[in-house]
Amino acid sequence: MAAQPGLGGRTPPLIDRRTERGLLDQLASAVLAGDSRVLVVRGDPGVGKTALLNHLAKHAAGCQVLRVAGVKSEMELAFAGLHLLCAPMLNRLDRLPVPQREALRTALGHSTGPTPDRFLVGLAVLTLLAETAGERPLICVIDDVQWLDRASAQALGFTARRLAADPVGLVFAARVPGPELAGLPELEVGGLGESDAQALLESALAAPLDARVRDLIVAEAQGNPLALLELPRGLSPAELAGGFGLPGAVPLAGRIEESFARQLEALPAQTRRLLRLAAAEPSGDLPLVWRAAGQLGIPVQAAAPAVEAGLVEFGPRVRFRHPLLRSAAYQSALSPGRQEAHAALAAVTDPQADPDRGAWHRAQATVGPDEEVAAELERSAGRAQARGGLAAAAAFLERSVTLTVDPERRTERTLAAALGSLRAGAFGKARELLAVAETGQLDELASARVDLLRGQIAFASGLGSDAPPLLLKAAKRLEPLSVDLARETYLSAWMAAMFAGRLAGAGDLAEVSRAARALPSPRPPRLPDLLLEALAVLVTDGGAVAAPALRRAASAFVADGSSPAEYLRWGWLAQAAAIAAWDEDSWHAISARQTRLARDAGALEQLPIDLSSQAVTVIRGGDFPTATALIAEADVVSSATGVRYPPFAALWLACLSGNQAEAAPLIESTIAEGTAGGQGHAVSFAQCLAAVLYNGLGRYADALAVARQATEDPLYVAMWALPELIEAAVHSGNTQAAADAMKRLSEAALAGGTDYSLGVEARARALLSDGETADGLYRDAIGALGRTRLRPELARAHLLYGEWLRREGSRAAARTQLRTAHQMLAAMGAEAFAERARRELAAAGETVRRHTTQTRTELTAQETSVAQLARDGRTNSEIGAQLFLSARTVEWHLGNVFTKLAITSRRELRRALAHRGQQDPPATGPDAAAVTRIRSEE
């Protein structure tokens, strides 16, 4: 550490941070050797984080080093931090896949286009870092992360979690890391030990202190190096004699800032004005600062006293000695002084090159309401939203509200700010803004929009029972104002009520559906109108009446008559219509297309639930390896985005596989969390899948108990649970329960009229029949299910038929059915049902070796995904774009795959994967191209 001016001429001793410096040296060495490393350095202000980053930058020999630091006053400018970090690398943009390149260019304001998904921007940054590191290992140092704009922090947090095999290091420094960096490796920097602290303090004093006073000061400074160096500045020996002040009276950071303020007071007035001006311009743009200084008549010579005091550097950029010094310089004047600085900066900021920064400065310079500035902020919010800076857009809108006088415009901007906060995930802020809006004079439409936003906030913050009544109320209020918006709100309310399921209170499915049906049907109907009509009739009149409308709605989505945005918004409910219509092909096609569209649009917040839904359709087709990869991809996206979703697909796979160790905790947690959150759909789903698990394991009494609970679901979960209940009841000897369930199942299945519904109905009815009737029904079930893609359902029909034949004494015929069942179930991985078939075969006189998993070196989920995509002819770049990996990382995974599969080229992948049971997925149904294209991720 170099000597500091004004410290009595002494040179402070080197602070002993050998452990911390050693860890950073190891990080640099690992990156230089070709590995990826991420580290979050955390600690109080002044504890030495920046000094450690300086050490890393200085000693990272052989590595490129890029640095950026967050600035508190720049937190409202979307992607400001990312712009500074990426600027030296932008000449490599053409190497990025087109969607990533366009997303990053739009985010940084270099081009216009559709609003990019914030996580697609993060993926673009990952690829850009990997491309840059391909030339020479790269270390990115990001200081003061707590002051980065949120969009940049989210993109860099995403990137940090996806680094794998590239020579890239990401080192963050923060006082308290935000959620964007949660879970990343941390290095906590604490205060100095007592002896080091004493030595550092003594180096900062011009005269020796009494030992007791010295010890008091060391204790008050809590080992903080900056406090020990800065707090003595400007204090006389008499003032120091009592210590820095009462311990705890002012937080340590506040006392350090007060010390900086004392040092600023000793400077000439023009120098203080210049520093205030520099502090108000977060970019540190030196030419801009000098132009603004010229506006205020501040001479160039005013910089000299501050430079001589070691407070600031006027190099390519203005750099303060510490962020707290910048804060002190900005806060050292009353509001008029700060407004003067912002007004000068606004006057010299290029309105064409940087309109948002100019608008921000004008807003800070404005004392009272100003419609012109408010409108400019509104336009800045639009630009920020177009770039994907949702938090910045909300901040611009919120500031515009405070500058607006006209009551109607103020209300409109407040509601826009609330919507912006909702989209940015700031639910608390959105609620606060709604409360502000309600204090004004609202017309009927604005009041209904408040209700709508409140319901949307409730639904977005948790799929529980709070949202349905709020959305229902909004829909009713919107009816006389906007029929289209009312119908869409009813559809949102229906979805919310579906998730609430049997735990819904007010605003349940029945109430929402009755209200929706009271609306006149538009002619011609839009896609959401078709959905609302079909789903409402399903609840009010039952499946038989609703069947034509359900098929019409599902077919409309399969026919690809909607825009991508409309498909992404309503496709999930289109799947619900297909399921309720027993139309597995349409469900499969809609799900596959929705996943593809979410990937293409970079809609990563929605992608996990789309992947999960597609995985369920794949599981129902018996392709467990592909489903495993889809589930892993959903988990990867979820962990990268922080979006949680119920583990529907993982639960289905574990239960149908008969993996009790994996399924039991998933069942328990899904039921517990669903009950606590008012998500009845999740509870019923888990109970239905538990019945599948128990039927496979032969625990029929347990299966009967949970299946009974699942059949209380008001929608299709009951449809799935009824066959499980009948099978469990028959095996438990409870024929009355089976017969009651059979009536419900027949009504629903016959209304569906598909091979799937008729096959399941025949299989269940056969369980309750005897003689030739039973035999004919089993044959009908096998014939109908054999015409579907539902291999597990077909295999279970063979199993039940074989069990019945054995009990009837037809041992040879039984063996044929049981052998088929065992082969199918074992091949797909339904271990519990396969074991049940093996036991029945043994009882029928045929010995079958107990099925065991082959001993082999298993591929990880991510390696499976990479292998499948490579098998399908994707390049490394294409694979990386889908799996959020760099091309180098894909190459590394392929090397592991080749080793484990004992192959040497991609041409051998198809055979090797087929040998492991990972066949090409079936390309059937109306959207076969989508089905074959879509694969999994990690």
N, C-alpha and C positions, 0 to 999 in steps of 0.2 A: 504494500500500500504506500503510495507516494506521500511525501510531506504535504500537509494541508496548510494553506495560508492562515495566518492568525492564530496558530497553535503554539506560540512561544518558540517557534523555530525547531521543535523536536519532530522527529520522524516516528509515527506510530509503529509499534511492533507488528510484525506479521501475525495475523490471527491464526491460531492453530485450527485449521479445518482439514486436517490430513485425511480423515475418514471420508468426509464428503467429497473432497477433491479426488480421492482415490476411486470412489464410485463413478464419478463423472469421467475420469480417465479410462476406466474399464469400459464405460459405455462407448466412448469414442473409438477405443481399440476394437470393440465388437463390430461397430459399424464399418470401420476400415477393413475388417476381415470379411465383410459381406453380410452381416446379420442386421436384423431390425431391432431397434430398442426404443422404448418409450419410458419416460420418467416425469413425474410431477414433483417439483421441488416446492414444498409448502413451508410457511413460517410467517411470523409477524412482520409488520413493516420495519425495515431497518435491521433485520436480523442477519442479513448477508446473502440473500438469495441472488441478487444481481451480481454480486462479487463472484459467486460460484459460477454463474453463467458466463461472466467475463473470462474466468479461468478456463472453462470448457472451450469457448470460442478461440482463445489464444493457443491452447495446447492440442487442438484437434488436427494435428498435422496430417496432411494427405486427404483431408475432407473439405468439401465445400461447406461453408457455414452461412446460413441466412438467418437474420434476426428481425424481430418485430416486437413491439411492446404495446399493450393496450393503454389507451389514454381515456381517463374518466369522461372528459367532455365530448368524446367521440363515440360513446356507446350507442347513440341513437342513429348513427350512420351505417346502414346495412352493408356488410361485407367490407368495411373499411380496413380492418386488420388483415383480412385475407388478401385484399388488393395489394397491400404493401408487401406481404410475404411472397405473393406469386409474381409480382412485377418482374423480377430478374429472370423468371422462367417462362414468360409468356411467348417467347420465340419458339417454344416447343409445342404450342397449342395444337398445331396441325397433326401431331402424332396421336392425339387422343381420338377415341371413337367419336363419331359425329354427335350422338346424343349428349355425351359428356362435354365435348368441346362447346356445343351451343349452350348448354346449361351454364357452364362457367363463364363464357363470354357475356351471357345475359346477366348473370349475377354480378359481374364486375362492371356492368354498364357499357361494355364495348359493343354490344349489339342489342337489338330488340327482338323479342320473340315471346312465346308462351312462358308463363311464370314457371321457372324451374323448381322441381322438388328440391328441398334443401339437402336431402341426403344424396341425390344425384350430383349435386354440386360437390359434396364431400367425396363421392366416388371419383369425380373428375380431378379433385386435388390429389387423391391417392395416386391416380395414374400419372399425373404431372410430376409428382415427387419421384415416382419410380422411374419415369423416363429421364429425369434430370440425374438421378443417382446412378443410372446406367452408364453415364459418362465418367462420374467420379463420386465416391460415397458422399452422402449429403447429411448434414445435421441442421435441423431447424430449431432455433431457440426462440421461444415465445414468452416474454416477460409480462408481468402484471396482467395475467389472464382474467382476473376479476374485473378488469376494465375493458376487455374486448367486447365489441358489439356481439350480440347474441348469435346472429347468423354465422359470423366467423367462428365463434367458439363451438357451435354445433358442428360445423363442417370439419373443423380440426379434431374435435373429439371423435367423430365418425372415422376420420382417417386414421387416428391413433389406434383404434380398435381393429382396423383391417390390415395393418402392416403385418407382414409375415416373413417373406424371404428376400426382401430388398435391402440394400445397404443404406437404410434411412434411419436416422435418429430424430425423434421428436422430444424435446425437453421443454416442459412448461414450468413457469414459476407463478405461484399465486399465494395470496394470504390465506384464503380458504377456497379450495377448488369448488367450482359449481357442479351441478348435476351432469354437465357435458363431459366432465373428466372423471366421474365417479367410477371406482373400481380399477382404475389404472395404477400401476406401481408408483409408490410415493417415497420421497425422501424428505423427512421432516427435519428442518433446521431449527435448532433451539438456541438459547442464549449461551454466552461464553461462560466457562467456569470462572470461579472467583479470582484465581490468580491472573488469568488472562484479562479479565475485566479490569482488575486493578491496574495492570500494566498499561492497558489501552487508555484508561482514564488519566493516568499520570502523564501520558504522552500528550494529552490534550490541554494540559494546564501549564500556565506560565510560571506558577509558583507552587511549592509543595503544600499539601493540605494536612491537617491533623488526621491521624489514622482513623479516629472514630467518625469524623465527618466523611472521609473517603469511603469507609465501609457503608455508611448510610446511603451515600450517593450510588454506590455499586448495587446495593440492595434495591434501591428505587428503580434503577435502570434495568433490573432483571436480566442482566447479561447482554442487553441489546447493544451491538456495536455502534449503530448510528446514534442511539441515545447517549452513549458514553462520549462520542466525539462531538456531537452537535449541541447537547444541552448546556455545556459550560460556556459556549460562545456568547460573548456580550455580557456575562455576569461578572460582577466584581468579586474579590475574595470575601467581602462581607456578605454579599448575597449568596455565595456558595457555602458559607459556613453553616447554614441551616439546611443544606441539601437543596434539591431542586423544587421542593414544595411538599405539601402534605401527600403522603403515599395514597394513591387511589383517588385523589380529589379530581384529577383530570386523567383520562386514559393516556397511556404512554405515547401513542401516536399523536394525540392532541398536544401534548407537551413538546414533542419534537417539532411539530408545526409552529407552535408558539416561539420556539427558539429560532426557527427560520424567519419568522415574522420580525423578531428583534433585529436580526441581521439585515433584513430588507429596510428597516426603518433608518438604518445608518447610511443608506444610499441617497444620492441626489434625487430630487423629485422626478426629473425627466427619465432617469434610469429606472425608477420604480414604474413609471408609466410604460416604458418599453418592455419591461419584464411582464407586466400585466397583459400587454398586447400579445406577447409571445405565448403566455400561458393560456390565453383565450383561443389560440389557433392550434388545435390538437395535432395537425399534421406536421408541425415544425417546419413548414415551408418558408425558408429564409427570404427568398425574393418577395413572397407575399407579405411577410412581416414588415420588411423594409418599405414596401409600397404603402402599407397601412400606417407605418410610422410617419411617412412623408405627409399623409393626409392630416395627421395630428400635429405636424410641425416638430416632431422629435428628431434631433440630429443624430447622425451616425455615431458621434462621439459619446452619446449617452450609454453605449454598450460597455465602454471601457471599465468603469468602476465595478460592474457586476462580474466581468471576466477576470479582473484582477483579484477579486474576492473569492474566485473559484466557485461562484454560484451557478454559472451558465457558460455554455460554449456556443459560439456563433460559427459553426462550420457549415457543411452542406445542409445541415438541418440544425435548428435550435434545440439544444439538449440541456435540460436542467440537471443539476447534480443528483437530485432525487425527486420522485413524484410528489412527495410531501412538500418540497420546496416549490414546485409548480403550483400546487394547491394554495400554499401560503401567498405566493405572488398574485394569484387570481383573487383570493379573498381579502387581500390587504386593503382594498378600496371599498367604499360603499357602492351601492347599486349604480349610481350615476357614472362612476368611474368604469365599471365593468361594461355598462351599456355603451359608453363612449368607445371602448375597445372593439366591441362587436360591430358597432355601426361602421367604424373605419374598415374593419375586415370585410364586412358585407360590401362596402363600396368598391373594394379592389378585387373581389372574387369574380372570376369570369363566369357570367350567367349562362354561357353556352357550354363551357367545359365542365362546370361543377355547379349546376343550379341548386342542388340539394344543400350543399355546404353554405351557399349564399343565403338560401332561405332560412337555414338554421341560425346563422349569425344575425339575420334581420329579426328573427323571432326573439333572440336573446337581447337585442337592442331595443325592443319595443316595450314601452312602459305600460300602456293600457290597451284596450281593445283596438284592433286594426284589421278591417276586413280584407284589405289588400294582402297583408302578410298572412292572414289566416287562409286565404284562398291559395296563396303560394305554398303554404305548408300542406294543404290538401292535395295539391298537384304533386308535391314531393312524396306524399304518402302513396299516391298512385304509382309513381315510378319505383318506389321501394318495393311495393307489393309485386309489381311486374318482374322485379329481379329476384323475388323470393324472400325479401327481407320483411317477413311478417311482423316481427317485433318492432322493427324500425318504423314500419308503416303505422302501427298502432300508436307509437310514441309521437310521430308527427301529427296524427289526427287528434290525439289528446291535447297537445299544445295548441292546435288550431282552435279547439273548443274554448280555451281560456281567452282567446283574442277575438271571439265572435260576439257581437251585440245582438244581432237579429235573432229573436227567439226561435223562429222556425229553422233557420240555418244552424243555430246552436244545437238544437235537438237532433237534426239530421247528422251533424258531425259527431255528436256524442254517441249516437247509435252506430255510426260507422266505426268509431274508435272501439266501441264494445265488440263489434263483429271482428275487427282486426285483432283485438286481444284474444278473443275466442279462437281464431285461426292460429294464433301464435302459441296457444296452449296456456295463456295466462288467465285462467278461469276466475281467480279472485279479482284481478283488475277488471275483467269484463263485468263481473257482478257490481263492482263499485261504480262503473260508468253507467250501468243501467239505473242504479239508484240516483245518480246525478240527473239522468234524463227524466226520471219520474218527478223530480222537483220542478220541472218546467211545465209549460202548458202543452199537453199532448193532444193532437187530434186522434180520431179513432184508429186510423191506420198506424200512426206512430205508437199508440198504446198497444195495438195488436202485435206490432213488431217487437216491442219490449217483451211481451209474453212469449213470442216465438224464440227470441234470443235466450230468454231464461230457460226455456225447455231444451234448446240446443246445448246450452252449457251443461245442464243436468245430464243430458244423454252422453255428451262427449267426456264428461269427467267420471262416468261410471254407468255401466249398462244395467242400472237397477230400476227400482220402482218409483223413483222421484220424477223421472222425465215424462212418462205417459200422460198424467193428468195436466201437466203444464203445456205439452204440445197439443193435447186435445182442446184445451181452453183457447189456445192461440188459433187453432184451425177454425173453431166455431166463430171467433171474432172476425176472422178473415173472410168468411163466406160472403158477406155483402160487399166486401171491398175488392177482393181479387179471387175469383173462383179457382183459377189455375193454381195460385199460391196456396189457397185453402186445401185443394186436393193433394198437393205435394206435402203439405203439413200433416194432413190426415195419414198419408203414407208413412211419413216419419214417425208419427204417433203409433201407427200399427207396428212398425219395426220395434220401437221402444217397448211397446206392450208385449210383443213376442218374446223379447229378451227377458222381460220381467216374469213372463209365464204365469204359473199358478201363484207366484208370490206378489203379483200385482194387486194393488188396492183399487183406488179410484183410477179411472182411465184404463181398465183392463181391455183385452181384445174384444170382448163382446160390446162394451160401451163404445169403443172407437169404431168398430165395424158398423154398428147401428147408425151412428152419427154420419159416417161416411156414405152409407147407402141412401141417406136422406137427400144428398146432393143430386141434382139432375146430371145425367150422363152427357158429357160433351160429344158433339158430332162434328168432324170425325175424332175419335179418341186418340190421344197421344199414348206412348208406351206406358208412362206412369199411370194414366187413366185406366188402361187395360189391367194393370197390376192391382190397382186399388179395388176395382170392381170385383175381380176374381177372388182376392184375398178376403174382402169384406163378406162376400157371399159364402165363402168357405166357412167362416165363423158363424154367420147368422143362420144359414140354411143347410149346412153340411156338405160333405164331399160329393154326394150324388148330384145335387143341384149345381154345385160349383164346377164340376168336372169340365164341361165345355169351355167355360171362361178361363179356367186354369190352363187348359191345353192351348187356348188361343194366346194367352199372355206369354207362356213359355215359348211357343212357336215363333212369336214375334221377335223375341230376343235371339233365338237360334237363327232366324232368317237374316240377322245382321242388318236390321233396319234402323238402328240407332247410332247416334254419334258416340265416339269413345267416351266423352265426358258423361253422357247420359247413361251409357252402359256401366261405367264405373260407379256411378251414383246409385243406380237401381238394380244392377245385376245380382246383387245378393238376394234381393226380394224375388227376382225372377227365378233364382234357384229354389227359393222356398215354394214358389208356385209349381215348379217342375216336380219337386219332391212330393208335394201334396197330391199331384196328379199321378203319382207312381211312374213318372216318366224319367227313367234313369239315363237314357241316352241324351235327352235335353239337358238334364242336370249336369252330366259330364261335359257336354259341349259348352254350355254357358260358363261353367267353372273354368274350363281350360282357356276360353277366350278372355274371361275377366282377368285371369292371371297374366296372360300375355299382354293385355292392354295396360295393366298396372306396371308391368316391367317396362313396356315401351314408353309410357308416360313418366316413368321415374316416380310413381306414386308409392313410395316406400312405406309410408305410414299405413296404407291400406293393404300393401302386399302380403304381410304375414297372414291375415285372415283369409285372403284369397288363396294363398298357398295351402293353408290348412284345409279349406273347403275342397280344393282339388285333390289333396292327399286323401281325404275321406272317400271321394269317388274312386280313386285308384285302389284304396284298400278294399272297397266293396267289389272291385274287379279282381281281387286276389293278387295284385302285384305289390307285394310287401316291400321289396328292395327300392322300387321307385318311390313308393310312399315314404319310406324312411328318409330318402334324400330330400323329398319335398318338405318334410317336417324339419329336417336339419336346416334347410334353406330358410324356412319361416323363423326358426330360432335365431339364426344368424342376423337376419334383417331386424328382428325384434330387439335383439341385444344391441345392435348398432343404433337403432332409432330410439330405444327406450319405450317403445310401444308394447304394452303387455296385452295378451289375448288368452282366452281359456284354451287349455290344451286338448281341444276336441279330437284332433287327428291322432295325436300321440296316445290318447286314452283309447280310442277305437282300435288302434294297432296293437297296443299292449293287451287289451281284453280279447280280441279275436285271435291273437297269437297264443293266448293262454299263459302269458307271462305274469303270474300273480305277484311276484316280487316288485315288478315295475308298475303294474296296474293298481295295486292296492293303495299306495300313497297318492297316486294321481286321482283315484276315485275319492279318497278322503278329503284331499285338499280342494278339489273342484266343488264338492258338496259343501264344505265348510265356507269357502270363499263366496260361493254363489248364494248361500243362505244369508251370510252377513251382508252381502251387497245387494240383496233383493233381486238376484238373477235366477229366477225360477227355471228358465230354459236350461241353464248350465246344470242345475241340480237334477232335473229330469233326465238330461242327456247322460250324466254320470251314472244315474241309477239304471238306465236302460242298458248301458254298456257293462255295468256290473252284472246284470242278468245274463248277458252273453258270456262273460267270463265264467260265471258259476255254472251255466249249462254245459260249457265245455269241460269243466272240471268234474261234472257229475254231482255238484252240490245243489240239487234241485230245490230243496226247501229254501235255501238262501236266494236262489234265482227267483223263485215265486214271490218272495217278500219284496225284493227291490223292483221287480217288474210291475207288481201291483202299484207301487208308488209312482213309477214312471208313466203308467197309463193315465195318471191324473193330468198330464200335460195337455194343454188345450189344442195342441197342433200335432205335427207329424212325428214327434218323439213317441207319442202314444201309439202311432201307427207301427213304428219299429218295435215297440215294447210288447205289443199284443202277441205276436208269434212266439216271443220268448216266454211270455206268461203261460201260453197254452202248452208249450213243450214242457216247461217246468211243472205245471199243474198235473199234466197227465203222468209224468214220471213220479210225482209225489202222491198220486192216487186221489187228487182233488179234482174229480171230473166236473163238479158243479162250477168251480172257478174257471175251468177250461171252457165249458159250454157257454158261460156268460161272456167270456172274452171272445169266443168264436162268433157270437152274434155281431159284436162291434167290428171285428175284423172283416167279416163277410160284407157288411154294408159298405165299408170303406174300400175294400179291394175290388168288389164287383163294379163299383162306380168308377174306379180307375181303369179297368178293362185292358190293362197291358199284360204282356207275358209275365212280367215280374209280379204284378199284383195277383194275377190268377194263379201263378205257380205257388206263391207263398200261401194263398188261401187254400189251395188244394192240399198242400203239404200239411197245413195245420188241421184241416178237416179230416184228413186221413188218420191223424192221431186219435180222433174221436170216433173212428168208424171200425167196422169189422169185415172180415171175409173179403168177398170180391169187390165190395164197395171200397174198402180201404186199399186193396191192391190197385184198383183202377185209379183212385185218387193219387196214389204215389206215382204211378206211371204218368198221369197227367202233369203232376208237379215237375217231374224230371224233364218231360218234354217241353213244358213252357219255360222253365228256368234255363234249359239248355239252349234256348233261342235268345238268351240275354247275355250280357257280359259279366254277370254276377256269379263268378265261379264259387265263392264260398257258400252262397245260398244253394247252388246246385249240388255241391259236395255234401252239404248237410241234408239235402233231400235223399241222396244215395245212402247216407248214414242212417237216417231214420227208417228208410225203407228196409235196409238190411237188418236193422235191429228188430223190426216187426216180423220180417220173414223168419228170422231165427226163432223168435218166440212162437211163431206158427208152426215150427218144425221143418221148414223148407231150408235145410242147412246149406245145400249146394247153391240154391238161388241167393241165399243170404250172403254167402261168401263172395259171390260175384259183385253184389252191391257194396258190401263192406270193403272189398279189395279196391274198388274204384274210389270209394270215399277216402280210404286211407292214403292211396296214392296222390289224390288231388290235394288233400289237406296237408299232408307231409311236404309235398312239393312247394306249396305256397307259404308254409311256415306256420300254419294254424296248429300248433303243437298239442294243445289240450284236446281239441276235437280229433286230431289224428290218433292220439293215445286212446281216446274213447273207442275209435274204430278198431284199433289194434286189439283191445281187450275183447271186443265183440267178435272179431275174427277168431281169436283164440278159443272163445266159447263155442264158435261154430266149427271148430276142428281144424283151423289153419294156423300154423305158427308163423308169426311175422316178427322179424327182429325189431326190437324197440328202436324207434327212430331217434337218432342222436345227431346233433349238429356236427358236421365234418370238422375235423381238426385241421385248421389251416390258418394261415396268417390273414387276419381279417383286414379289409379296407376300412378306414374311418369313413364317417358320413361325408366329409368334405372330399376325400379321395374318390369315393363312389360317385359323387356328383361330377367331379372333373373327368373321371373315366367315362361316364355315360355321355357327357357332352363331346368329349374327344371321339368316342365311338361314332357319334352322329355327324362327324365331319366338321365340328366347330374349330376355329383357329384358337390359339392361346389368347389372343386379344378378345375374341368374342366370348370365350369362356370366362375370362377375367371380368368382362363387363357385366355378365349375368351373375357371377358369384362374388362380386365386390372384391376382386383380387387383382393384383398386377399380373402382367403376362409372365414375369419372372417367377412369381409365386406359383402360377399354374404349372410352369415348366418343372418346378421343384416337386410339386405334388405328383405330376405324371411320372417323374423319376421314381418316386416311392411306389406308385401303382405298378410300374413295370417290374420293379424288384419283387413285390409281393405276389404278382401274378406269374412271375417267371417268364416274361415276354420281353421283346426288344423293340417293338414298333407299334404304332397305332393300328396298323392293319390287323393285328392279332387281338385287339380289344374285344371285337364282337364275339369271337369264339370264346375268349377267356371269361367274359362276363356272362355269356349264355351258360357256360359250364357251372357258374355259380348261381344260376337261377334268375339272372337279371336279363330277361328277354326285352326286346323292343316293345314299347307299349302299343296296345292295339290302336290302329288308326281307323276307327269306325265312327259312325254318326255324322251329323251334318257339319261338324266343325273338325273334320279329321286332320286337316293341316295343322290346326292349333294344337290338337292333342299330340301329334307326333313331334312338333317343334318344342313343346314346353317340356323342360326337364327340371332338374332340381338344382339346389345350391348346396351349401355346405352341410 
